[in-house]
C-alpha cells in the first residue's frame, strides 16, 4: 500500500490540568508540528501540509532509523537551549529558505524530531488503533539517534507533570486518551492541552487597523518601561470582543497623538499612536529575546500607573 501524499494532524482542545487513569500525559513540545513520511526517503510536512524537508537537512535520513518501511510519524521539531526547547532558536530555522541560511542554521541551531505517534506502518493505516497500541508499535519501530527521539509519557498523573513542567519554565502538557483513535485534521477532546501561561501589565501605546479584517481596531500596541525608556513589546489582538473594542475606542479619542511614545517605535501600517496613560493586562506564553509576546491574550484594562509596567517584571 502507498502512503498518502499529505495528512492533516490531529489537534488538541484547551483544558486545565487534570488527573485520569484513562489518559497518558506528556510534554507539550515548544516547536514546529511535523508529520514525517518515511519510505526510501524522508519527507517532512508542516501542520498546514507544506513540504519543509529542505529546511531541516539533518532530518533527511530519518527513514534509516526505522525497523520497518512505509511509515508516517507525528511529532514536533524542536531546537534546544540549555537542555530545554527554545522556540526563539527554532524560529531562525523555520524562516530560513536560502541555502546559505539553512546551512548556517544547521550549525548554530541543530534540531531534534520528537515523535509522539505512529500513523502508518508498512504502508498500512493505524489511525483506527487505540493510542496505547500505536505507542507500543512506535516504541518497537524506532531506533533513537541525536536527531530522533520519542516523547515519553506519564500515566494518570497530569497535575504532577504540569507542576513539574511549570517549575522548569516549559510550555505545558498534553493529555491523550489511551483508547483514542487518530482523527486527522480534527480538534478532539480526546487530546487536551494545558499550557503554562504568564501575565503582566503593559502600557497601551497605540492601536492598528486592518482593511482586510477589523477596520475599527485590529490590535493594541504594547509597551513597558526599562529605566525611563518606554520599549515596544509587540501587539495583542486576541481576546478583544466587539464591546471591548467600542469601549477602548471611546477612551482613545482624547489620547491620540501624531508620533509614537515608544523609544524604539516599530514600523507598523495603519497605526494610531496614543498618549501612554492606559494600562492593560496581557496573558502570554513566553517573551522572546527581541521583546515579543508569544500567544498574547488581552485580559482587560487595569487601574495601574503606566510607570509601574516594568520590563524587569516581564519574564
N, C-alpha and C positions, 0 to 999 in steps of 0.2 A: 504494500500500500504506500501511496505517496503522502508526504506531509502537506498540510495546507500552505498556501502562499503567504497568508497573513492570519493573525488571530488576535482578537481584542482581549486584553487581560481582564480578569475578574477584579472587582473593586470592593472596598470595604465601606461600611457606614460608620459615622462617628458614634462613640459611646463612652460613658465614664468607665474607669477601670472596674473590673468585677472578677469574681471567682466562679468557676463552674467545672464540675467533673466532666462535662461534655465538650470542653474546649481545650485546645493547645494554645499556649501564649508564647510569642516570640518578639524580638526587637523589631520595631518599625525602622527599617534602614533608611538613612537620610541620603538618598542618591537618585539615580535615574532608573525608572522601571524598565525592564528589558526582557523580552522573550527571545530565547536562543533556539534557532532551528539548526540542528546538527545532523549532517549526513556525511558525505566525504569532505565537506567543507563546513565552515561556521558562518551563519548569517544572523545578525543581531537586529531586532526590531524594537523600536521605542513604543511607549504607551499609545501614541497616536498612529501607530503602524508605519512609521518611517524607517527606512533602512539606515542604521547607524554603524554598520560594520566597519566602514573605513575610518571612523573616528577613534576606534579602540584597537589598534593593531596588536596589542599584547593579548587580546582575547580571541584572535582569529584561529587559534589551534585548540579551542575547547572541545571540538569533536574528537580529538585524540585522547581525551581524558575520560572516556566512557567505556563501559564493558559491553555496550550494545550500540546499534546504529539506528538511524532514522528516529531521532529523539527531539522533542520540544520541551525546553525547560522554562520556568518562570522564575524571575528573580530581580535583583537590584544591582546596578553597577555603582560602586562606591569608591571614593578616594579617602585615604586615611591621613590623619594628622595626630601625632602623639597617641596612636593606637585607637583613635575614635573616628567615626565617619565625619567628614568635613564637606558639607555641600559647597562651601566657598571654594575649596580646592577643586572640586569636581566641575564647577561652573566653567573654568578655563578649558576643560576637555569637552564639555557639552557644546560650547560655542565655537570650537576650533574646526575649521573646514579646509584650510590650506595645508598642503603637505608639510610645510615648514613648521607651522604651529602645532600640528598633530605630532610631529617628531619631537618637538621641544616638550610638549605636554607629557608624552610618554616617559621622558626622562625625569621631569620635575614633579609630575603628579600621576604616578602609575595607579592603575585601578584594579579592583578586585570584583569578580562577579559572585555575588552571594545568592545561591539558589535556594528557593523555598518550595518549589512544586514541580511535579513531573506530569506533563500533559499528554505526551505521545511517547511510545517506545516500540522499536521495531516497526515503525510506521503505523501502529495501531493506536486509536484514541483511548485514553484512560480517563477522560473527563467524567464519565459516569461513576467511576470508582469512588468510594469514600476517601476523604483526605488521609486518614491514617494508613490506608493501603497504598496510596500514591507515595506517601513519605517512606514507607518500608521499601518500596521498589526503588525510590530515588537513592536511598542510602546504600542499596546493593549495587547500584549502577555507576555511581560517581567515583572517580579517582581524584581526590583533592590535590591542588597544587597551590603555589603562591598567588595565582590569579583566579582560582576557583575553589570556593568553599560552600558548605551547606549551612543554612541558618538553623541553629539549634533551638529547641523549644522547651518550655516548662509546662507540664500538665497541671491543670486545675487552678494554679495559684497566680491569677492575673494581678491582683493587688500587690503582692510581694514583688513581682517582677517590675511592675510600674514604679514602685518606690525605689527600687534599685536603679532603674533607668533614669528616673528623675535626679537621683543623687549624683549620677555620672554626667548629667547635662546632655543626655541623648534625646532624640526626637519623640519617642513614645513606644507603644507596644501595639501588637495586633493579636486579637483573639480569634481563633478559627475553629469552627465546629468540627469535631473529629469525623463525623459521618457525612459531612457536606460534599456534594459533587462540585466540580469546577464549572462555573457558569460564565462563559466568555462574554465580555462586554457588559455584564450585569453588576450593579451595585447591590450586594446581597447582605442581609442581616446575619447570614452565616459567618461572615467576616466582620469583625468590629475593631475599629482603630481608636486608641486612646492616646491623644497627644499630650505631651508635657508643654504647656504654654506658659508664657510670661506676660506681664503687662507693665506699662509705665505711662506717665503723663507726658504729653507733648504740646508745644505751643503751635497754635494754628497760624500759619504764615501766609496762606492763600488757598485758592482752590482752582481746579481745572474744569473745563467743559469738553464735551466730545460731540462733534457734529454728527457722528455716526452712532451715538449712544445716548447717554443722558446729557441733554443740551443745557440744562439749568446748572447742574453740579455733578461732575463725574468723580472727582477725588479731592481729598484735602491734602494740602502741603504741610508737612510736619517739620518741626524744628526743636532743638534743645540747646541749652547753654553750656558752653565749655569756657570757663572763666567769664569774660564779658562778651564773647562771640556767640551769636545765635547760628547754629550749624544745621544744615539740611539733613533730615532723616528719612527722606522718601515720601511716598504717597500712601494714602489709605482710601479705598473706595468701597470695600466690603463692609456690610453692617449698617449702611445708611438707608433707612426707609424713606419713602417719599415725604412722609410727615416730618421726619427729622430734617430732611433737606430744606423743606419750606421754612422750618424754624430757624435753621442756620442762616439761610439767605437773608431773612429779616434782620438777624443780628449783624450780618456782614455789611449791610448797606452803609452805615456810617463809618465803617472801618476800612473801606477801600483806599488804596494808595497807589501812586504811579510807579513805584520801584520796590524791589524785593527788600524785606527786612533782614534777609539772611546774609551772613558773611561770605558764604560760598554758594550763591544762587545757582540753581540748575537751569539748563536750557529746557524750557517747557513750552509747548504750544498751547495757545488758548488758556492762559493763566491770568487770574485776577489776584493781585497781591493785597495783603491785609496788614493793618496795624497789629503787632504781635501782643494782643491783650487777652485772647481767649485760650483756654486750655482744654484738651480732651484726653481721655484715657484710651489707649490702644492695646489690645491683646495681640501677641505675636509669638512666633515660634523661636526666632533667633535673630540676632543682629549680625550682619555681615561685616567684614573688615572695612568696607567702604561706606559704612553707616546706612545700610538699608535694612528694613524690617522684612523678614520672611513671613508670608501668610498673615499680614496685618488684618485686624478686625476692629472696627470702630465700636467703642463701648459707651460713648456719650461725653457730654461736657462735664467738667469738674470745677468746683469752686477753689481753684488753686492759683496762686500768683505765678505768672509766667517765669519769673526768675527762679522758681523752685523746680522747674523742669531741667534737671542737670544731666549732662552726658555721663557723669560718673555713676549715676543711679540706673543707667540702662545697660543691661548685661545680656 
